[in-house]
Structures are given as C-alpha cells and as structure tokens.
Amino acid sequence: LNQSAIFALIGYTQGSPWHQIYKQALGNLIVVLAGFLPGYFITVGLVEIVGRKKIQLFGFAANAVLFLVLALTYSQIIHQAASFFVVFVLLQLSFNAGSNSTTFIVPAEAFPTRVRATAHGLCAAMGKLGSIVSSLGFSVLANNKRVGHTGIFWIFFGVSLLGLAVTVF
C-alpha cells in the first residue's frame, strides 16, 4: 500500500499527473516481477528441500538486515533512486521468500483437519490485521517529525528481529 509513497520519495513519480500514474504503475510492476513473484517461486521450489522453519528464519533475517541498511543510510540512500529501489526490491523478495509465504503454509499444515479451516482463517485474519495496522501506522508515523521514515525502518527492524526470535523458539 505504501509503494507509491516510496516511489514518490525517491523522485520516481515526478512529472505530469499522467506521468506520475504511469511511473507508479511501472514501479509497482517492476517490484512485483523482480521481488514478489520470484520470492514466492523460491519458496515453492525450496519449501520441501530446505524446510518451512529455515525459510521463515531466512526471511526474517534478510528483512532485519535490509531494514537496518535503510535505517542507517536513509538520509543518503533516499537521494540515490537506483540504490534505494534495489534495496526495496530485495526487501520484497525476502518478504515473499520468507515469512509471507510460510504464513500461508504452516497454519494449513499445523492444525488438525476438524479445525483447520477455522484456525487457518483466524491466523490469516490476524496476519491481515497486522498488515492493516502496519500500513496505516506507516502513513501516520512517516508524517510524525519525531519518528519519520528512519524511525519506521528501526521499528520494522525490531519487528523482524522479534519474528526471528519467535521462529527460533
């Protein structure tokens, strides 16, 4: 939900309104083709070989590293559209080659058949609730002078470390 805001921050959507819409669509398409889809395909290809837990650990660890890079270098990298875009695409790749994929796989396998649909639905609903809170919080905190984008990246770094710890234990 915030990709368009990220594209605007790096100056990718400058120009007339029609040019801005075109660039946002193009940027979203690039992120999907370079990050989202390959991440899912990596998980599909490796889930039975590597295992669910290792895939989830990789995802949280990669997310933590990439959020740390963004938190530490935000004031410089935001002016380098190509560098920021590469980190952003890698972040999308690690989301989808990690916890985003395993959140669909593990609940479907973890619950007994008689409660599987209800329990999986509850897990999916909690994940979506987290996404909504994160998306809305991103907008609010990005405009907060004390937190800003750097603070958001630190928060996401902490959440990634928390996900890593929970996965380990």
Residue pairs with C-beta under 8 A, 6 or more apart in sequence:
1 135
1 138
2 135
2 138
2 139
3 24
3 27
3 28
3 31
3 88
4 13
4 24
4 27
4 28
5 138
5 139
5 142
6 84
6 88
7 13
7 23
7 24
7 27
8 20
9 78
9 149
10 78
10 81
10 84
10 85
11 81
12 23
12 27
12 81
12 85
13 19
13 20
13 23
13 24
13 27
14 20
14 23
15 23
27 85
30 85
30 89
31 88
31 89
31 92
34 89
34 92
34 93
35 88
35 89
35 90
35 91
35 92
35 93
35 95
35 96
36 92
36 93
36 95
36 96
37 96
38 93
38 96
38 97
39 92
39 93
39 94
39 95
39 96
39 97
39 98
39 100
39 101
40 96
40 97
40 101
42 93
42 96
42 97
43 55
43 96
43 97
43 98
43 101
43 102
43 105
44 101
46 55
47 55
47 101
47 105
52 102
52 105
52 106
52 109
53 167
55 97
55 98
55 101
55 102
56 98
56 99
56 102
56 106
56 163
56 167
57 98
57 164
57 167
57 168
58 94
58 97
58 98
59 94
59 95
59 97
59 98
59 99
59 100
59 101
59 102
60 98
60 99
60 160
60 161
60 163
60 164
60 167
61 160
61 164
62 90
62 94
62 97
62 98
63 91
63 94
63 95
63 98
63 99
63 156
63 160
63 163
64 157
64 160
64 161
64 164
66 87
66 90
66 91
66 94
67 91
67 153
67 154
67 156
67 157
67 160
68 153
68 157
69 77
69 87
70 77
70 87
70 91
70 153
71 150
71 153
71 154
71 157
74 149
74 150
74 153
75 150
77 83
77 84
77 87
78 84
78 149
99 163
99 167
103 123
103 124
103 127
104 124
107 119
107 120
107 123
107 124
108 116
108 120
110 119
111 119
111 120
138 152
141 147
141 148
141 151
141 152
141 155
142 148
142 149
142 152
144 151
147 155
